Amino acid sequence: MGYTKDQLLARLQELKIDFTCYDHPVVLTVEEQAKHVGDLGGALSKNLLLKDKKHRLYVISALAGTKVDMKILSQRLGLGKGGLRMAPEENLLEVLQVPLGCVTPFALINESASAVSLLLDQGFKSKQICYFHPLTNDVTIALSSSNLDKFLISIGKQPAYVDLEAAPAVGKDNPPDLAHLVPSGVPNSSEQPVENTALTIVPHHQNNVPKETEVKAKPKVQSKGAETSSKADKPTTNTSVDKFVNDVFDIISPLFLSETLKKLDIKKEELSSILDDVRGRADPDLKSIAMTLKNASYTNGFHAGFKTMLHRGLDG
């Protein structure tokens, strides 16, 4: 169960943070919110929950008038042009623990959101008062950016203010300027990739399933040294996902080192460190892909065997 609005406000009071609350009807957009608090002189905010291809989450908190280009932001984070998309509602409920229309920096108080990265519009720094929702969209809270910083630091988040409209060149000579803001972990959510656990497949008995069908049920990708049995009554164990991924890296790493050392003026020790970093970042994706292929192989084999059994039964 996540924090409630009242618990959050009590926490702000404990921190001796000055704030003002304005009650109003439920609002789902900045435009609707502006009808109720837009004439009070503060800076309205728009807040987005984004997700990258590795299921990492980002809260982007910007001034209402700031134009956020997701393709440019994705490149600046080192995720490529299409590396970011809007997170599904499930992530709001399970990670931020707020309903639709309530995305806010204050949601990071929840333990489930500890791995979420927060990018704040640098424009907030020049505003005397900023408006956010306190975990519910029938209230607007007004406070200064320095008091927001005080709250974030209290929950272990170092405030990161960036120019969200900037479009710096990103390339070989210009590394992504926001790459350091990419979170290292993935929040707990039902949308996470399947865990990398080994699957053991026990084939159907020879009397029920023909030998031809059993071969289809075996994994198509096998690691070096893995043995394949042609006997129908001998259990077949899928190759380890971890070993498969390690074998891939063992093959690619020497080739990468060799070719890079030829073309770049860089020490081997430095390149090895870069390669270790790349390996660490690519490892979860490769394991997820390998696990998906393994599960697909098992599922296809199962359905093939089931259909064969069904046809044999119908044929008498």
Backbone torsions as a table, in degrees:
resi	resn	phi	psi	omega
1	MET	NA	127.3	-178.2
2	GLY	-83.6	176.8	178.3
3	TYR	-63.9	146.7	172.6
4	THR	-96.7	170.0	178.5
5	LYS	-59.6	-44.1	-177.9
6	ASP	-64.8	-38.2	178.5
7	GLN	-67.0	-38.7	177.9
8	LEU	-63.5	-47.3	-178.9
9	LEU	-62.9	-36.2	177.3
10	ALA	-64.9	-37.7	178.2
11	ARG	-64.9	-40.9	178.9
12	LEU	-63.9	-37.6	177.9
13	GLN	-66.5	-38.8	177.3
14	GLU	-62.0	-34.4	-179.8
15	LEU	-83.1	0.1	-178.8
16	LYS	58.2	43.6	178.0
17	ILE	-94.8	128.5	178.4
18	ASP	-79.0	128.9	178.9
19	PHE	-155.3	162.1	176.3
20	THR	-131.6	138.7	178.8
21	CYS	-108.7	139.5	177.0
22	TYR	-123.8	116.8	177.0
23	ASP	-81.6	145.2	178.5
24	HIS	-162.0	170.6	176.7
25	PRO	-62.1	161.1	178.0
26	VAL	-58.6	132.1	179.1
27	VAL	-127.2	144.3	-179.4
28	LEU	-112.1	-11.4	-179.0
29	THR	-133.0	163.2	177.1
30	VAL	-63.9	-36.2	-179.5
31	GLU	-62.1	-41.6	178.4
32	GLU	-67.8	-40.5	179.4
33	GLN	-62.5	-38.2	-178.3
34	ALA	-61.4	-28.4	179.6
35	LYS	-64.5	-23.6	-175.3
36	HIS	-105.2	-31.4	-177.3
37	VAL	-129.5	1.3	-176.1
38	GLY	-64.5	-22.1	-177.2
39	ASP	-96.4	12.1	-176.3
40	LEU	-94.0	-2.9	174.0
41	GLY	93.6	-3.4	179.8
42	GLY	-89.3	175.1	-179.7
43	ALA	-98.7	116.4	177.7
44	LEU	-71.3	150.1	179.5
45	SER	-123.8	151.3	170.3
46	LYS	-117.3	138.0	-172.5
47	ASN	-128.7	127.2	-176.7
48	LEU	-119.4	144.9	171.5
49	LEU	-109.1	114.4	-178.3
50	LEU	-112.2	160.6	-176.1
51	LYS	-137.7	140.0	176.3
52	ASP	-101.4	-178.3	-174.0
53	LYS	-69.7	-15.6	178.1
54	LYS	-97.8	14.4	177.1
55	HIS	70.3	16.3	174.6
56	ARG	-81.8	147.5	-172.9
57	LEU	-115.1	149.8	-178.7
58	TYR	-137.4	131.1	169.5
59	VAL	-99.0	122.0	177.9
60	ILE	-106.5	115.4	-178.3
61	SER	-113.3	113.9	-173.2
62	ALA	-130.3	158.8	171.5
63	LEU	-61.5	149.8	-176.5
64	ALA	-55.8	-32.9	-177.2
65	GLY	-91.1	-1.5	-179.8
66	THR	-76.3	133.1	177.8
67	LYS	-94.0	116.3	-179.0
68	VAL	-104.7	112.6	177.5
69	ASP	-92.7	110.9	-174.6
70	MET	-65.5	-31.4	178.9
71	LYS	-67.9	-43.8	178.9
72	ILE	-66.9	-43.7	179.7
73	LEU	-61.2	-40.3	178.5
74	SER	-60.6	-43.7	177.8
75	GLN	-64.0	-40.7	-178.4
76	ARG	-66.5	-24.7	177.1
77	LEU	-86.2	-5.5	-179.0
78	GLY	82.2	23.8	-176.5
79	LEU	-105.2	4.4	-175.9
80	GLY	83.6	174.0	-176.0
81	LYS	-65.9	-38.7	-176.1
82	GLY	-108.5	32.0	-174.1
83	GLY	-82.8	-9.2	-178.6
84	LEU	-121.5	145.9	173.7
85	ARG	-150.0	168.2	177.9
86	MET	-67.2	134.4	178.4
87	ALA	-74.0	147.3	179.4
88	PRO	-71.3	163.4	-177.5
89	GLU	-60.6	-28.1	179.4
90	GLU	-58.8	-36.4	179.4
91	ASN	-68.1	-34.1	176.1
92	LEU	-62.2	-45.9	-174.8
93	LEU	-73.9	-39.4	-173.1
94	GLU	-90.5	-31.6	-176.2
95	VAL	-101.0	-58.9	177.6
96	LEU	-75.2	-23.7	-179.1
97	GLN	59.2	43.2	173.9
98	VAL	-133.4	153.9	178.1
99	PRO	-80.1	175.2	178.6
100	LEU	-57.7	136.2	179.6
101	GLY	89.0	4.8	-175.8
102	CYS	-121.6	17.4	178.2
103	VAL	-60.6	132.7	-174.4
104	THR	-161.1	150.2	175.6
105	PRO	-59.3	-25.7	-178.7
106	PHE	-67.5	-19.5	179.7
107	ALA	-67.3	-16.8	-179.8
108	LEU	-72.2	-3.3	175.1
109	ILE	-68.6	-23.7	-179.9
110	ASN	-73.4	136.6	-178.5
111	GLU	-59.1	-33.0	-179.2
112	SER	-65.2	-17.4	-178.7
113	ALA	-103.3	15.3	-175.4
114	SER	-63.2	-26.0	-178.6
115	ALA	-94.0	4.4	-179.3
116	VAL	-81.8	134.4	177.9
117	SER	-88.9	142.0	-179.4
118	LEU	-118.9	124.3	175.2
119	LEU	-114.3	120.2	-177.5
120	LEU	-105.4	139.4	177.3
121	ASP	-65.0	127.6	179.7
122	GLN	-64.4	-16.4	177.7
123	GLY	-63.5	-23.3	178.2
124	PHE	-61.4	-30.4	-175.5
125	LYS	-64.3	-26.1	-177.7
126	SER	-93.2	0.1	-179.0
127	LYS	-100.4	139.0	-179.8
128	GLN	-71.8	-40.0	-179.8
129	ILE	-133.1	138.2	179.0
130	CYS	-124.3	146.8	-177.2
131	TYR	-109.9	134.1	176.0
132	PHE	-142.7	163.9	173.1
133	HIS	-89.3	136.1	177.7
134	PRO	-90.3	62.6	177.8
135	LEU	76.8	-2.7	177.7
136	THR	-144.4	145.9	-173.7
137	ASN	-99.8	23.5	170.5
138	ASP	-110.8	13.9	177.3
139	VAL	-143.7	143.0	173.1
140	THR	-119.4	133.1	178.9
141	ILE	-106.8	136.6	-179.7
142	ALA	-114.1	127.8	177.7
143	LEU	-158.0	167.0	179.8
144	SER	-83.6	161.1	178.9
145	SER	-64.4	-31.1	179.1
146	SER	-67.8	-35.4	176.8
147	ASN	-73.3	-32.9	173.6
148	LEU	-63.0	-42.2	177.7
149	ASP	-59.1	-42.3	-179.2
150	LYS	-60.1	-41.4	177.9
151	PHE	-64.8	-48.4	-176.7
152	LEU	-61.4	-42.5	179.2
153	ILE	-63.1	-33.9	-179.4
154	SER	-66.6	-23.7	178.7
155	ILE	-103.8	12.8	175.2
156	GLY	85.1	17.1	179.1
157	LYS	-107.8	119.9	176.1
158	GLN	-80.9	119.4	-177.4
159	PRO	-58.5	132.7	179.8
160	ALA	-122.4	103.8	179.5
161	TYR	-97.9	127.7	-177.8
162	VAL	-134.4	159.4	174.6
163	ASP	-83.0	99.1	-174.6
164	LEU	-73.8	-11.4	178.5
165	GLU	-98.8	-4.9	-179.9
166	ALA	-68.6	150.5	179.1
167	ALA	-136.3	63.5	-179.6
168	PRO	-67.9	150.6	177.8
169	ALA	-66.2	139.5	177.6
170	VAL	-123.9	124.3	-178.7
171	GLY	-172.6	-161.3	-176.5
172	LYS	-58.6	-42.6	-178.6
173	ASP	-94.5	-2.2	-179.1
174	ASN	-133.8	87.1	-178.9
175	PRO	-64.1	156.4	179.9
176	PRO	-56.4	125.8	-173.9
177	ASP	-77.4	-14.5	-179.0
178	LEU	-112.7	13.7	-176.4
179	ALA	-59.7	-28.7	-179.0
180	HIS	-69.9	-11.2	-179.7
181	LEU	-94.8	0.8	176.7
182	VAL	-73.2	124.8	-178.1
183	PRO	-65.6	149.2	-178.9
184	SER	-87.8	-17.5	-178.1
185	GLY	-119.2	171.0	178.8
186	VAL	-115.3	127.2	-179.8
187	PRO	-62.2	154.8	175.2
188	ASN	-69.5	122.7	-178.2
189	SER	-161.4	153.5	178.5
190	SER	-67.6	-13.2	-178.6
191	GLU	-90.2	3.0	179.9
192	GLN	-65.3	157.7	176.6
193	PRO	-63.7	158.4	177.7
194	VAL	-61.0	139.0	-179.5
195	GLU	-62.1	149.5	-177.2
196	ASN	-84.6	68.7	178.2
197	THR	-106.0	147.9	-175.9
198	ALA	-75.6	142.8	177.6
199	LEU	-107.5	135.8	174.6
200	THR	-110.6	125.0	-177.8
201	ILE	-108.1	121.8	176.4
202	VAL	-101.2	116.4	-175.9
203	PRO	-68.4	158.2	176.4
204	HIS	-69.3	154.3	-178.3
205	HIS	-67.2	150.5	-175.1
206	GLN	-61.0	-29.9	-178.3
207	ASN	-70.2	-23.3	-176.9
208	ASN	-100.8	-32.7	-176.0
209	VAL	-125.7	128.4	179.1
210	PRO	-60.8	154.6	-179.5
211	LYS	-59.1	-35.8	-178.3
212	GLU	-61.0	-40.2	-179.3
213	THR	-68.2	-36.5	-178.3
214	GLU	-65.1	-35.5	179.4
215	VAL	-62.5	-37.8	178.6
216	LYS	-65.4	-28.7	-176.7
217	ALA	-79.3	-11.1	-179.3
218	LYS	-77.9	150.3	177.5
219	PRO	-61.3	140.7	179.8
220	LYS	-82.1	-21.8	-179.4
221	VAL	-107.1	123.6	-179.9
222	GLN	-128.1	141.5	179.2
223	SER	-76.2	165.2	-176.4
224	LYS	-58.2	128.9	176.0
225	GLY	90.7	-5.6	-179.9
226	ALA	-71.7	140.8	-176.6
227	GLU	-103.3	145.0	178.9
228	THR	-113.8	129.0	-178.4
229	SER	-100.0	139.8	178.8
230	SER	-98.0	-2.3	-179.0
231	LYS	-86.9	130.1	-174.9
232	ALA	-70.9	-25.9	-176.2
233	ASP	-93.4	10.0	179.3
234	LYS	-103.5	123.7	-178.4
235	PRO	-58.7	142.3	179.2
236	THR	-112.8	124.2	-179.0
237	THR	-105.4	127.9	177.1
238	ASN	-61.5	146.0	178.6
239	THR	-66.5	149.7	-178.3
240	SER	-66.2	132.4	177.0
241	VAL	-61.6	-43.4	-179.8
242	ASP	-59.8	-44.1	-178.4
243	LYS	-66.8	-39.0	178.8
244	PHE	-61.0	-47.0	-179.8
245	VAL	-63.9	-41.5	178.0
246	ASN	-62.5	-38.7	177.9
247	ASP	-63.1	-40.1	178.4
248	VAL	-60.7	-47.3	179.8
249	PHE	-64.6	-37.9	-179.6
250	ASP	-63.5	-30.1	178.8
251	ILE	-80.2	-42.6	-174.6
252	ILE	-76.1	-39.3	-172.8
253	SER	-55.1	-51.4	-179.8
254	PRO	-61.0	-37.8	179.6
255	LEU	-65.7	-42.6	179.4
256	PHE	-63.0	-46.2	179.5
257	LEU	-60.7	-45.8	-177.4
258	SER	-62.2	-49.0	-176.9
259	GLU	-69.6	-37.9	-178.4
260	THR	-69.5	-39.9	179.5
261	LEU	-63.8	-28.6	178.9
262	LYS	-71.4	-34.0	-169.9
263	LYS	-103.5	-18.3	-177.9
264	LEU	-120.9	145.6	177.0
265	ASP	-86.7	83.4	-175.5
266	ILE	-146.1	144.0	-179.7
267	LYS	-72.6	147.9	-178.1
268	LYS	-60.9	-37.1	-179.4
269	GLU	-63.8	-40.9	179.4
270	GLU	-66.2	-41.4	-179.7
271	LEU	-65.8	-37.0	178.4
272	SER	-63.4	-37.6	178.2
273	SER	-65.2	-41.7	177.5
274	ILE	-62.8	-41.9	-179.1
275	LEU	-63.8	-38.8	177.6
276	ASP	-63.0	-38.6	178.9
277	ASP	-66.3	-43.7	178.0
278	VAL	-61.9	-41.2	-179.9
279	ARG	-62.6	-42.3	179.7
280	GLY	-63.1	-36.9	-177.6
281	ARG	-80.0	-29.8	-178.3
282	ALA	-86.0	-22.1	-174.4
283	ASP	-54.4	-48.2	-179.4
284	PRO	-61.6	-38.5	-179.5
285	ASP	-66.7	-44.4	-179.2
286	LEU	-63.6	-40.1	179.6
287	LYS	-67.3	-38.3	178.6
288	SER	-63.7	-43.9	179.0
289	ILE	-63.5	-44.7	-179.1
290	ALA	-62.4	-40.4	-179.9
291	MET	-67.2	-38.2	177.8
292	THR	-62.8	-44.4	178.8
293	LEU	-63.7	-39.7	180.0
294	LYS	-63.9	-46.1	179.3
295	ASN	-64.1	-39.1	179.3
296	ALA	-64.5	-40.3	179.4
297	SER	-62.1	-43.9	178.8
298	TYR	-63.5	-45.8	-178.1
299	THR	-62.7	-44.8	179.5
300	ASN	-62.7	-40.3	178.8
301	GLY	-65.1	-40.3	179.6
302	PHE	-62.2	-47.4	-179.3
303	HIS	-63.9	-37.5	179.1
304	ALA	-63.9	-43.8	179.1
305	GLY	-64.9	-40.3	-179.3
306	PHE	-63.8	-43.2	-179.7
307	LYS	-64.3	-40.0	-179.7
308	THR	-63.7	-44.3	178.9
309	MET	-61.4	-40.9	-179.5
310	LEU	-62.5	-46.0	-179.5
311	HIS	-65.1	-39.6	179.5
312	ARG	-63.8	-36.9	179.6
313	GLY	-67.8	-39.9	179.8
314	LEU	-68.9	-31.7	-179.1
315	ASP	-79.1	-2.0	175.2
316	GLY	91.7	NA	NA
